[in-house]
Structures are given as structure tokens and as C-alpha cells.
Amino acid sequence: ITAFRNLFFLRTFSYAFGCAGLRVGYGVGSEDMIEALNISKSPYNLPSISQAIAGFVLEEQDYYIANVSNMIMNRELLYKELTGLEWLKAVYPSKANFILIKTSDEDTSQIESYLESQGILVRAYGTVGRLANCIRISVGTKQENISIIEALKRYNHK
């Protein structure tokens, strides 16, 4: 930031801190960049409850940093197990808190319904567009990840 005065970093608390619903984040930049941003922003930054929760998260960041490490470990386990399901068309590598899989045209909605019947919610993207036949699986706890893997192994794919 000191070398490039026009550089501005934006970060969110969404994934690492589990605050996606709060829409909390922060920006770091030169004083000039912050002044320029302040000219165009709304008069109120965040609701007071969002500010309070963000403050709490920052005070307890050691706990959240440990959660991130745990999530990364669980994501790697989930990815490894999903790649072992040969009937999946693709399992995409991820640096996020979810893994995207690609299924066949016939399977996408059926897999979503099947998993829901097993008490597992995922996000299917339908059969049209760039994410056609893809399903987003959120990384959970080790036990939650084992549950989805076991359910997918039981799934009667074509």
C-alpha cells in the first residue's frame, strides 16, 4: 500500500469467520483511497449488531483461525473421498469452504433429492449454464463429511 497508493485490499469475514449473513468485511488502502471511497459510500456502514459481532470475532480470532485450519483439513478429506467416486464426471479442486462436483444430466436433481432425503442439503445448479449438472457441497465437520460420502456411496447412480 505504501508502494502503490492506488491499491486497495478488500476482505470479508464471510467464510473464515462464519459471518456470511452479516455481510461484514474490511478494506485496507492509502488515506487517499479511503477518502475516495468515503465520497461514494452510503452514510451508514453496517447495522450496529453486525459491527458488534465483527468486534467479537476480531477479539476471538485465535478460535476462528483454528476453525479455518480444521476446515482446510476437512476439505482435503472430503475432496479425496469425492475423487474416489468414479461415477462423478468431475470433482473440482477448491480453496473455499465448499467443493463443486459435476454429475451426469440425469443425476443432478436426483442426487440433490436423494441427499435431502438423507438429511443432507446441497446446492444443485440445474442443467443449463456454466454450472450445468454441478452440485456444491459445503465442507462440514469430519462426521458431516463422512455422512455425505457414505450417502453418495450408497446412491444408486446409473
OpenMM code with the backbone's topology and positions (N, CA, C; nanometers):
from openmm import Vec3, app, unit

residues = "ILE THR ALA PHE ARG ASN LEU PHE PHE LEU ARG THR PHE SER TYR ALA PHE GLY CYS ALA GLY LEU ARG VAL GLY TYR GLY VAL GLY SER GLU ASP MET ILE GLU ALA LEU ASN ILE SER LYS SER PRO TYR ASN LEU PRO SER ILE SER GLN ALA ILE ALA GLY PHE VAL LEU GLU GLU GLN ASP TYR TYR ILE ALA ASN VAL SER ASN MET ILE MET ASN ARG GLU LEU LEU TYR LYS GLU LEU THR GLY LEU GLU TRP LEU LYS ALA VAL TYR PRO SER LYS ALA ASN PHE ILE LEU ILE LYS THR SER ASP GLU ASP THR SER GLN ILE GLU SER TYR LEU GLU SER GLN GLY ILE LEU VAL ARG ALA TYR GLY THR VAL GLY ARG LEU ALA ASN CYS ILE ARG ILE SER VAL GLY THR LYS GLN GLU ASN ILE SER ILE ILE GLU ALA LEU LYS ARG TYR ASN HIS LYS".split()
positions = [
    Vec3(0.0827, -0.1197, 0.0000),
    Vec3(0.0000, 0.0000, 0.0000),
    Vec3(0.0864, 0.1251, 0.0000),
    Vec3(0.1991, 0.1174, 0.0678),
    Vec3(0.2881, 0.2344, 0.0662),
    Vec3(0.3561, 0.2488, -0.0692),
    Vec3(0.3794, 0.1381, -0.1384),
    Vec3(0.4438, 0.1444, -0.2702),
    Vec3(0.3449, 0.1787, -0.3814),
    Vec3(0.2203, 0.1344, -0.3663),
    Vec3(0.1181, 0.1578, -0.4688),
    Vec3(-0.0005, 0.2281, -0.4045),
    Vec3(-0.0048, 0.3575, -0.4132),
    Vec3(-0.1061, 0.4385, -0.3447),
    Vec3(-0.2482, 0.4139, -0.3974),
    Vec3(-0.2596, 0.3553, -0.5181),
    Vec3(-0.3924, 0.3307, -0.5740),
    Vec3(-0.4411, 0.1870, -0.5488),
    Vec3(-0.3705, 0.1136, -0.4658),
    Vec3(-0.4060, -0.0239, -0.4340),
    Vec3(-0.4976, -0.0270, -0.3120),
    Vec3(-0.6011, -0.1106, -0.3197),
    Vec3(-0.6965, -0.1224, -0.2092),
    Vec3(-0.7313, -0.2696, -0.1927),
    Vec3(-0.7151, -0.3236, -0.0735),
    Vec3(-0.7460, -0.4634, -0.0442),
    Vec3(-0.8817, -0.4714, 0.0238),
    Vec3(-0.9642, -0.5635, -0.0222),
    Vec3(-1.0928, -0.5905, 0.0407),
    Vec3(-1.0930, -0.7339, 0.0919),
    Vec3(-1.1427, -0.7521, 0.2097),
    Vec3(-1.1541, -0.8850, 0.2691),
    Vec3(-1.2917, -0.8976, 0.3339),
    Vec3(-1.3391, -1.0208, 0.3407),
    Vec3(-1.4687, -1.0472, 0.4011),
    Vec3(-1.4523, -1.1384, 0.5220),
    Vec3(-1.5457, -1.1319, 0.6124),
    Vec3(-1.5491, -1.2223, 0.7264),
    Vec3(-1.6364, -1.3437, 0.6935),
    Vec3(-1.6893, -1.3493, 0.5729),
    Vec3(-1.7902, -1.4483, 0.5374),
    Vec3(-1.7490, -1.5914, 0.5669),
    Vec3(-1.6434, -1.6405, 0.5041),
    Vec3(-1.6121, -1.7819, 0.5134),
    Vec3(-1.5296, -1.8153, 0.6360),
    Vec3(-1.4167, -1.7542, 0.6500),
    Vec3(-1.3258, -1.7905, 0.7582),
    Vec3(-1.3860, -1.7662, 0.8955),
    Vec3(-1.4678, -1.6633, 0.9067),
    Vec3(-1.5229, -1.6278, 1.0373),
    Vec3(-1.6701, -1.6654, 1.0516),
    Vec3(-1.7273, -1.7266, 0.9512),
    Vec3(-1.8656, -1.7720, 0.9602),
    Vec3(-1.9669, -1.6605, 0.9710),
    Vec3(-1.9402, -1.5481, 0.9082),
    Vec3(-2.0291, -1.4321, 0.9181),
    Vec3(-2.0901, -1.3920, 0.7832),
    Vec3(-2.1160, -1.4886, 0.6969),
    Vec3(-2.1661, -1.4569, 0.5625),
    Vec3(-2.2959, -1.3766, 0.5676),
    Vec3(-2.3868, -1.4122, 0.6545),
    Vec3(-2.5150, -1.3430, 0.6624),
    Vec3(-2.5040, -1.1994, 0.7092),
    Vec3(-2.3962, -1.1656, 0.7764),
    Vec3(-2.3792, -1.0294, 0.8277),
    Vec3(-2.3282, -0.9323, 0.7226),
    Vec3(-2.2680, -0.9849, 0.6162),
    Vec3(-2.2081, -0.9021, 0.5104),
    Vec3(-2.1044, -0.8070, 0.5687),
    Vec3(-2.0159, -0.8636, 0.6518),
    Vec3(-1.9122, -0.7852, 0.7187),
    Vec3(-1.7789, -0.8064, 0.6487),
    Vec3(-1.7072, -0.6996, 0.6288),
    Vec3(-1.5754, -0.7080, 0.5697),
    Vec3(-1.4962, -0.5834, 0.6056),
    Vec3(-1.3793, -0.5718, 0.5454),
    Vec3(-1.2982, -0.4537, 0.5716),
    Vec3(-1.2122, -0.4247, 0.4501),
    Vec3(-1.1635, -0.3050, 0.4451),
    Vec3(-1.0743, -0.2639, 0.3376),
    Vec3(-0.9502, -0.1990, 0.3948),
    Vec3(-0.8387, -0.2151, 0.3246),
    Vec3(-0.7125, -0.1545, 0.3651),
    Vec3(-0.6564, -0.0826, 0.2427),
    Vec3(-0.6252, 0.0427, 0.2613),
    Vec3(-0.5701, 0.1191, 0.1498),
    Vec3(-0.5064, 0.2476, 0.1994),
    Vec3(-0.4550, 0.3232, 0.1064),
    Vec3(-0.3940, 0.4516, 0.1414),
    Vec3(-0.5031, 0.5485, 0.1868),
    Vec3(-0.4622, 0.6502, 0.2548),
    Vec3(-0.5567, 0.7512, 0.3017),
    Vec3(-0.6332, 0.8116, 0.1840),
    Vec3(-0.5655, 0.8339, 0.0718),
    Vec3(-0.6318, 0.8887, -0.0463),
    Vec3(-0.7407, 0.7945, -0.0976),
    Vec3(-0.7118, 0.6674, -0.1012),
    Vec3(-0.8097, 0.5693, -0.1486),
    Vec3(-0.9300, 0.5628, -0.0544),
    Vec3(-0.9045, 0.5680, 0.0749),
    Vec3(-1.0135, 0.5626, 0.1720),
    Vec3(-1.1005, 0.6872, 0.1606),
    Vec3(-1.0393, 0.8024, 0.1432),
    Vec3(-1.1164, 0.9257, 0.1244),
    Vec3(-1.2028, 0.9177, -0.0012),
    Vec3(-1.1478, 0.8642, -0.1101),
    Vec3(-1.2249, 0.8496, -0.2337),
    Vec3(-1.3419, 0.7532, -0.2135),
    Vec3(-1.3194, 0.6462, -0.1411),
    Vec3(-1.4257, 0.5505, -0.1133),
    Vec3(-1.5348, 0.6136, -0.0279),
    Vec3(-1.4965, 0.6911, 0.0705),
    Vec3(-1.5938, 0.7542, 0.1592),
    Vec3(-1.6861, 0.8508, 0.0861),
    Vec3(-1.6422, 0.9083, -0.0244),
    Vec3(-1.7255, 1.0004, -0.1018),
    Vec3(-1.8457, 0.9278, -0.1617),
    Vec3(-1.8258, 0.8030, -0.2025),
    Vec3(-1.9313, 0.7320, -0.2750),
    Vec3(-2.0096, 0.6306, -0.1921),
    Vec3(-1.9723, 0.6079, -0.0686),
    Vec3(-2.0416, 0.5050, 0.0100),
    Vec3(-2.1677, 0.5600, 0.0763),
    Vec3(-2.2513, 0.4675, 0.1182),
    Vec3(-2.3719, 0.5039, 0.1918),
    Vec3(-2.3338, 0.5674, 0.3253),
    Vec3(-2.4243, 0.6464, 0.3839),
    Vec3(-2.3892, 0.7133, 0.5100),
    Vec3(-2.3693, 0.6188, 0.6285),
    Vec3(-2.4312, 0.5011, 0.6234),
    Vec3(-2.4170, 0.4066, 0.7349),
    Vec3(-2.3416, 0.2839, 0.6857),
    Vec3(-2.2341, 0.2481, 0.7554),
    Vec3(-2.1513, 0.1359, 0.7133),
    Vec3(-2.2198, 0.0018, 0.7341),
    Vec3(-2.2601, -0.0256, 0.8545),
    Vec3(-2.3189, -0.1543, 0.8910),
    Vec3(-2.4196, -0.1343, 1.0033),
    Vec3(-2.5168, -0.2248, 1.0132),
    Vec3(-2.6033, -0.2216, 1.1315),
    Vec3(-2.5193, -0.2423, 1.2578),
    Vec3(-2.5631, -0.1865, 1.3675),
    Vec3(-2.4854, -0.1942, 1.4914),
    Vec3(-2.4645, -0.3382, 1.5376),
    Vec3(-2.5609, -0.4268, 1.5136),
    Vec3(-2.5431, -0.5663, 1.5559),
    Vec3(-2.4303, -0.6317, 1.4751),
    Vec3(-2.4220, -0.6010, 1.3464),
    Vec3(-2.3134, -0.6550, 1.2630),
    Vec3(-2.1787, -0.6028, 1.3112),
    Vec3(-2.1740, -0.4765, 1.3480),
    Vec3(-2.0494, -0.4192, 1.3995),
    Vec3(-2.0086, -0.4874, 1.5299),
    Vec3(-2.1055, -0.5109, 1.6168),
    Vec3(-2.0759, -0.5741, 1.7454),
    Vec3(-2.0242, -0.7165, 1.7263),
    Vec3(-2.0879, -0.7909, 1.6377),
    Vec3(-2.0445, -0.9289, 1.6140),
    Vec3(-1.9064, -0.9304, 1.5499),
    Vec3(-1.8803, -0.8402, 1.4558),
    Vec3(-1.7479, -0.8324, 1.3939),
    Vec3(-1.6415, -0.8005, 1.4991),
    Vec3(-1.6738, -0.7113, 1.5914),
    Vec3(-1.5800, -0.6799, 1.7003),
    Vec3(-1.5508, -0.8017, 1.7858),
    Vec3(-1.6550, -0.8786, 1.8169),
    Vec3(-1.6375, -1.0011, 1.8952),
    Vec3(-1.5482, -1.0999, 1.8205),
    Vec3(-1.5747, -1.1173, 1.6904),
    Vec3(-1.4959, -1.2102, 1.6088),
    Vec3(-1.3489, -1.1705, 1.6105),
    Vec3(-1.3214, -1.0423, 1.5974),
    Vec3(-1.1821, -0.9966, 1.5987),
    Vec3(-1.1151, -1.0227, 1.7333),
    Vec3(-1.1912, -1.0075, 1.8413),
    Vec3(-1.1354, -1.0342, 1.9746),
    Vec3(-1.1059, -1.1829, 1.9954),
    Vec3(-1.1812, -1.2684, 1.9270),
    Vec3(-1.1679, -1.4134, 1.9441),
    Vec3(-1.1049, -1.4794, 1.8220),
    Vec3(-1.0199, -1.4067, 1.7509),
    Vec3(-0.9695, -1.4590, 1.6238),
    Vec3(-0.8849, -1.5847, 1.6369),
    Vec3(-0.8238, -1.6102, 1.7498),
    Vec3(-0.7478, -1.7345, 1.7656),
    Vec3(-0.8391, -1.8558, 1.7477),
    Vec3(-0.9587, -1.8468, 1.8044),
    Vec3(-1.0579, -1.9540, 1.7904),
    Vec3(-1.0945, -1.9729, 1.6435),
    Vec3(-1.1174, -1.8632, 1.5740),
    Vec3(-1.1588, -1.8709, 1.4339),
    Vec3(-1.0452, -1.9184, 1.3432),
    Vec3(-0.9245, -1.8798, 1.3736),
    Vec3(-0.8094, -1.9256, 1.2954),
    Vec3(-0.7948, -2.0775, 1.3087),
    Vec3(-0.8177, -2.1284, 1.4282),
    Vec3(-0.8144, -2.2737, 1.4483),
    Vec3(-0.9253, -2.3405, 1.3680),
    Vec3(-1.0421, -2.2778, 1.3607),
    Vec3(-1.1524, -2.3318, 1.2811),
    Vec3(-1.1166, -2.3371, 1.1334),
    Vec3(-1.0464, -2.2366, 1.0847),
    Vec3(-1.0057, -2.2345, 0.9439),
    Vec3(-0.9126, -2.3518, 0.9161),
    Vec3(-0.8166, -2.3738, 1.0029),
    Vec3(-0.7247, -2.4870, 0.9856),
    Vec3(-0.8008, -2.6190, 0.9834),
    Vec3(-0.8968, -2.6317, 1.0700),
    Vec3(-0.9785, -2.7520, 1.0767),
    Vec3(-1.0613, -2.7677, 0.9487),
    Vec3(-1.1176, -2.6578, 0.8989),
    Vec3(-1.1965, -2.6624, 0.7768),
    Vec3(-1.1099, -2.7056, 0.6582),
    Vec3(-0.9874, -2.6557, 0.6507),
    Vec3(-0.8967, -2.6931, 0.5419),
    Vec3(-0.8685, -2.8432, 0.5472),
    Vec3(-0.8429, -2.8948, 0.6646),
    Vec3(-0.8175, -3.0383, 0.6805),
    Vec3(-0.9411, -3.1190, 0.6380),
    Vec3(-1.0597, -3.0735, 0.6795),
    Vec3(-1.1832, -3.1429, 0.6426),
    Vec3(-1.2112, -3.1321, 0.4923),
    Vec3(-1.1777, -3.0187, 0.4326),
    Vec3(-1.1968, -3.0013, 0.2878),
    Vec3(-1.1087, -3.0991, 0.2104),
    Vec3(-0.9834, -3.1146, 0.2545),
    Vec3(-0.8924, -3.2077, 0.1869),
    Vec3(-0.9425, -3.3517, 0.1964),
    Vec3(-0.9935, -3.3896, 0.3125),
    Vec3(-1.0501, -3.5230, 0.3301),
    Vec3(-1.1712, -3.5421, 0.2389),
    Vec3(-1.2601, -3.4444, 0.2356),
    Vec3(-1.3799, -3.4525, 0.1527),
    Vec3(-1.3422, -3.4617, 0.0043),
    Vec3(-1.2490, -3.3795, -0.0393),
    Vec3(-1.2051, -3.3808, -0.1787),
    Vec3(-1.1477, -3.5182, -0.2153),
    Vec3(-1.0628, -3.5704, -0.1307),
    Vec3(-1.0001, -3.7016, -0.1570),
    Vec3(-1.1067, -3.8099, -0.1700),
    Vec3(-1.2021, -3.8104, -0.0802),
    Vec3(-1.3072, -3.9124, -0.0838),
    Vec3(-1.3980, -3.8956, -0.2059),
    Vec3(-1.4302, -3.7712, -0.2422),
    Vec3(-1.5152, -3.7476, -0.3589),
    Vec3(-1.4458, -3.7908, -0.4876),
    Vec3(-1.3159, -3.7671, -0.4974),
    Vec3(-1.2440, -3.8075, -0.6190),
    Vec3(-1.2409, -3.9592, -0.6333),
    Vec3(-1.2639, -4.0301, -0.5254),
    Vec3(-1.2707, -4.1760, -0.5307),
    Vec3(-1.4020, -4.2294, -0.5854),
    Vec3(-1.5015, -4.1431, -0.6038),
    Vec3(-1.6305, -4.1855, -0.6604),
    Vec3(-1.6214, -4.1751, -0.8122),
    Vec3(-1.5903, -4.2861, -0.8755),
    Vec3(-1.5599, -4.2856, -1.0186),
    Vec3(-1.6772, -4.2448, -1.1057),
    Vec3(-1.7999, -4.2560, -1.0570),
    Vec3(-1.9165, -4.2214, -1.1382),
    Vec3(-1.9384, -4.0707, -1.1485),
    Vec3(-1.8680, -3.9921, -1.0655),
    Vec3(-1.8774, -3.8464, -1.0800),
    Vec3(-1.7986, -3.8047, -1.2036),
    Vec3(-1.8527, -3.7098, -1.2795),
    Vec3(-1.7849, -3.6611, -1.4010),
    Vec3(-1.6619, -3.5791, -1.3653),
    Vec3(-1.6694, -3.5002, -1.2553),
    Vec3(-1.5554, -3.4178, -1.2127),
    Vec3(-1.5720, -3.3800, -1.0668),
    Vec3(-1.4601, -3.3649, -1.0002),
    Vec3(-1.4540, -3.3077, -0.8656),
    Vec3(-1.3500, -3.1976, -0.8757),
    Vec3(-1.3939, -3.0729, -0.8589),
    Vec3(-1.3053, -2.9597, -0.8813),
    Vec3(-1.2275, -2.9244, -0.7543),
    Vec3(-1.0975, -2.9031, -0.7670),
    Vec3(-1.0183, -2.8591, -0.6512),
    Vec3(-1.0739, -2.7269, -0.5981),
    Vec3(-1.0566, -2.7021, -0.4695),
    Vec3(-1.1145, -2.5838, -0.4077),
    Vec3(-1.0225, -2.5244, -0.3020),
    Vec3(-1.0282, -2.3943, -0.2907),
    Vec3(-0.9634, -2.3228, -0.1808),
    Vec3(-1.0698, -2.2563, -0.0936),
    Vec3(-1.1964, -2.2862, -0.1207),
    Vec3(-1.3090, -2.2256, -0.0489),
    Vec3(-1.3627, -2.3232, 0.0560),
    Vec3(-1.4787, -2.2920, 0.1100),
    Vec3(-1.5394, -2.3777, 0.2109),
    Vec3(-1.6424, -2.4726, 0.1495),
    Vec3(-1.6251, -2.5009, 0.0214),
    Vec3(-1.7122, -2.5945, -0.0473),
    Vec3(-1.6338, -2.6634, -0.1588),
    Vec3(-1.6914, -2.7734, -0.2088),
    Vec3(-1.6347, -2.8444, -0.3226),
    Vec3(-1.7452, -2.8584, -0.4265),
    Vec3(-1.7088, -2.8364, -0.5510),
    Vec3(-1.8025, -2.8466, -0.6621),
    Vec3(-1.7793, -2.9787, -0.7338),
    Vec3(-1.8894, -3.0521, -0.7526),
    Vec3(-1.8821, -3.1768, -0.8281),
    Vec3(-1.9679, -3.1649, -0.9523),
    Vec3(-1.9334, -3.2405, -1.0550),
    Vec3(-2.0126, -3.2454, -1.1779),
    Vec3(-2.0668, -3.3856, -1.1940),
    Vec3(-2.1962, -3.3925, -1.2266),
    Vec3(-2.2648, -3.5202, -1.2425),
    Vec3(-2.3172, -3.5312, -1.3856),
    Vec3(-2.3828, -3.6401, -1.4145),
    Vec3(-2.4463, -3.6545, -1.5453),
    Vec3(-2.5789, -3.5783, -1.5471),
    Vec3(-2.6330, -3.5556, -1.6661),
    Vec3(-2.7595, -3.4818, -1.6799),
    Vec3(-2.8706, -3.5425, -1.5958),
    Vec3(-2.8783, -3.6746, -1.5972),
    Vec3(-2.9880, -3.7430, -1.5281),
    Vec3(-2.9725, -3.7396, -1.3766),
    Vec3(-2.8501, -3.7334, -1.3289),
    Vec3(-2.8232, -3.7499, -1.1860),
    Vec3(-2.8407, -3.6247, -1.1010),
    Vec3(-2.8195, -3.5062, -1.1556),
    Vec3(-2.8085, -3.3861, -1.0730),
    Vec3(-2.9258, -3.3673, -0.9775),
    Vec3(-3.0474, -3.3584, -1.0293),
    Vec3(-3.1621, -3.3346, -0.9405),
    Vec3(-3.1923, -3.4569, -0.8561),
    Vec3(-3.1652, -3.5757, -0.9095),
    Vec3(-3.1893, -3.6971, -0.8320),
    Vec3(-3.0946, -3.7068, -0.7128),
    Vec3(-2.9691, -3.6693, -0.7337),
    Vec3(-2.8729, -3.6706, -0.6230),
    Vec3(-2.9152, -3.5713, -0.5163),
    Vec3(-2.9534, -3.4512, -0.5590),
    Vec3(-2.9977, -3.3498, -0.4632),
    Vec3(-3.1157, -3.4021, -0.3814),
    Vec3(-3.2150, -3.4602, -0.4477),
    Vec3(-3.3323, -3.5142, -0.3772),
    Vec3(-3.2940, -3.6289, -0.2842),
    Vec3(-3.2087, -3.7164, -0.3331),
    Vec3(-3.1647, -3.8294, -0.2510),
    Vec3(-3.0938, -3.7808, -0.1252),
    Vec3(-2.9995, -3.6882, -0.1430),
    Vec3(-2.9259, -3.6380, -0.0262),
    Vec3(-3.0201, -3.5682, 0.0716),
    Vec3(-3.1169, -3.4931, 0.0186),
    Vec3(-3.2144, -3.4270, 0.1063),
    Vec3(-3.2925, -3.5306, 0.1861),
    Vec3(-3.3273, -3.6437, 0.1229),
    Vec3(-3.3990, -3.7498, 0.1953),
    Vec3(-3.3127, -3.8113, 0.3057),
    Vec3(-3.1807, -3.7936, 0.2942),
    Vec3(-3.0861, -3.8429, 0.3943),
    Vec3(-3.0542, -3.7350, 0.4984),
    Vec3(-3.1210, -3.6184, 0.4871),
    Vec3(-3.0978, -3.5086, 0.5808),
    Vec3(-2.9752, -3.4254, 0.5464),
    Vec3(-2.9313, -3.4320, 0.4210),
    Vec3(-2.8121, -3.3590, 0.3766),
    Vec3(-2.8540, -3.2581, 0.2704),
    Vec3(-2.8261, -3.1315, 0.2940),
    Vec3(-2.8615, -3.0271, 0.1981),
    Vec3(-2.7395, -2.9858, 0.1178),
    Vec3(-2.7556, -2.9798, -0.0128),
    Vec3(-2.6520, -2.9343, -0.1049),
    Vec3(-2.7171, -2.8344, -0.2001),
    Vec3(-2.6371, -2.7739, -0.2840),
    Vec3(-2.6885, -2.6773, -0.3817),
    Vec3(-2.6639, -2.7310, -0.5216),
    Vec3(-2.7721, -2.7692, -0.5911),
    Vec3(-2.7620, -2.8145, -0.7300),
    Vec3(-2.7880, -2.6948, -0.8207),
    Vec3(-2.7182, -2.6878, -0.9328),
    Vec3(-2.7269, -2.5728, -1.0228),
    Vec3(-2.8073, -2.5989, -1.1490),
    Vec3(-2.8801, -2.7091, -1.1571),
    Vec3(-2.9649, -2.7348, -1.2723),
    Vec3(-2.8870, -2.7888, -1.3912),
    Vec3(-2.9503, -2.7806, -1.5091),
    Vec3(-2.8923, -2.8413, -1.6286),
    Vec3(-2.8563, -2.7404, -1.7369),
    Vec3(-2.8604, -2.6110, -1.7041),
    Vec3(-2.8306, -2.5074, -1.8026),
    Vec3(-2.7244, -2.4130, -1.7461),
    Vec3(-2.6370, -2.3639, -1.8324),
    Vec3(-2.5390, -2.2642, -1.7915),
    Vec3(-2.4035, -2.3248, -1.7603),
    Vec3(-2.3148, -2.2380, -1.7152),
    Vec3(-2.1762, -2.2794, -1.6886),
    Vec3(-2.1646, -2.3825, -1.5769),
    Vec3(-2.2591, -2.3814, -1.4860),
    Vec3(-2.2561, -2.4775, -1.3749),
    Vec3(-2.3562, -2.5909, -1.3950),
    Vec3(-2.3940, -2.6144, -1.5212),
    Vec3(-2.4889, -2.7212, -1.5510),
    Vec3(-2.4387, -2.8536, -1.4936),
    Vec3(-2.5303, -2.9244, -1.4298),
    Vec3(-2.5029, -3.0565, -1.3716),
    Vec3(-2.3987, -3.0536, -1.2604),
    Vec3(-2.3836, -2.9384, -1.1978),
    Vec3(-2.2906, -2.9269, -1.0853),
    Vec3(-2.3670, -2.9184, -0.9544),
    Vec3(-2.3030, -2.9665, -0.8512),
    Vec3(-2.3571, -2.9615, -0.7156),
    Vec3(-2.2489, -2.9064, -0.6245),
    Vec3(-2.2884, -2.8122, -0.5419),
    Vec3(-2.1965, -2.7527, -0.4448),
    Vec3(-2.2164, -2.8227, -0.3107),
    Vec3(-2.1078, -2.8758, -0.2567),
    Vec3(-2.1108, -2.9448, -0.1272),
    Vec3(-2.0286, -2.8629, -0.0288),
    Vec3(-2.0935, -2.8117, 0.0726),
    Vec3(-2.0223, -2.7349, 0.1747),
    Vec3(-1.9381, -2.8284, 0.2603),
    Vec3(-1.8210, -2.7802, 0.2980),
    Vec3(-1.7338, -2.8568, 0.3864),
    Vec3(-1.7922, -2.8486, 0.5267),
    Vec3(-1.8106, -2.9623, 0.5874),
    Vec3(-1.8638, -2.9658, 0.7224),
    Vec3(-1.7607, -3.0179, 0.8207),
    Vec3(-1.8105, -3.0674, 0.9311),
    Vec3(-1.7233, -3.1332, 1.0278),
    Vec3(-1.6791, -3.2671, 0.9691),
    Vec3(-1.5841, -3.3308, 1.0320),
    Vec3(-1.5380, -3.4614, 0.9836),
    Vec3(-1.6548, -3.5582, 0.9750),
    Vec3(-1.7391, -3.5616, 1.0777),
    Vec3(-1.8529, -3.6543, 1.0785),
    Vec3(-1.9543, -3.6185, 0.9701),
    Vec3(-1.9805, -3.4900, 0.9482),
    Vec3(-2.0729, -3.4492, 0.8418),
    Vec3(-2.0185, -3.4898, 0.7049),
    Vec3(-1.8885, -3.4721, 0.6842),
    Vec3(-1.8275, -3.5104, 0.5577),
    Vec3(-1.8346, -3.6616, 0.5366),
    Vec3(-1.8116, -3.7373, 0.6418),
    Vec3(-1.8224, -3.8836, 0.6328),
    Vec3(-1.9659, -3.9220, 0.5967),
    Vec3(-2.0633, -3.8518, 0.6547),
    Vec3(-2.2037, -3.8821, 0.6260),
    Vec3(-2.2370, -3.8608, 0.4787),
    Vec3(-2.1883, -3.7519, 0.4211),
    Vec3(-2.2204, -3.7276, 0.2802),
    Vec3(-2.1476, -3.8260, 0.1898),
    Vec3(-2.0259, -3.8604, 0.2231),
    Vec3(-1.9517, -3.9585, 0.1436),
    Vec3(-2.0228, -4.0938, 0.1493),
    Vec3(-2.0630, -4.1363, 0.2682),
    Vec3(-2.1330, -4.2639, 0.2817),
    Vec3(-2.2643, -4.2613, 0.2039),
    Vec3(-2.3354, -4.1483, 0.2097),
    Vec3(-2.4621, -4.1367, 0.1359),
    Vec3(-2.4374, -4.1441, -0.0147),
    Vec3(-2.3335, -4.0778, -0.0626),
    Vec3(-2.3040, -4.0811, -0.2065),
    Vec3(-2.2578, -4.2209, -0.2502),
    Vec3(-2.1907, -4.2915, -0.1622),
    Vec3(-2.1502, -4.4295, -0.1954),
    Vec3(-2.2730, -4.5202, -0.2060),
    Vec3(-2.3764, -4.4905, -0.1255),
    Vec3(-2.4999, -4.5693, -0.1298),
    Vec3(-2.5888, -4.5299, -0.2469),
    Vec3(-2.5690, -4.4111, -0.3013),
    Vec3(-2.6546, -4.3612, -0.4097),
    Vec3(-2.6485, -4.4552, -0.5296),
    Vec3(-2.7650, -4.4896, -0.5830),
    Vec3(-2.7739, -4.5824, -0.6949),
    Vec3(-2.7644, -4.5051, -0.8262),
    Vec3(-2.6433, -4.4717, -0.8652),
    Vec3(-2.6226, -4.3973, -0.9899),
    Vec3(-2.6355, -4.4915, -1.1097),
    Vec3(-2.6581, -4.4299, -1.2252),
    Vec3(-2.6753, -4.5095, -1.3491),
    Vec3(-2.5439, -4.5495, -1.4080),
] * unit.nanometer
topology = app.Topology()
chain = topology.addChain("A")
for resn in residues:
    res = topology.addResidue(resn, chain)
    for name in ("N", "CA", "C"):
        topology.addAtom(name, app.Element.getBySymbol(name[0]), res)
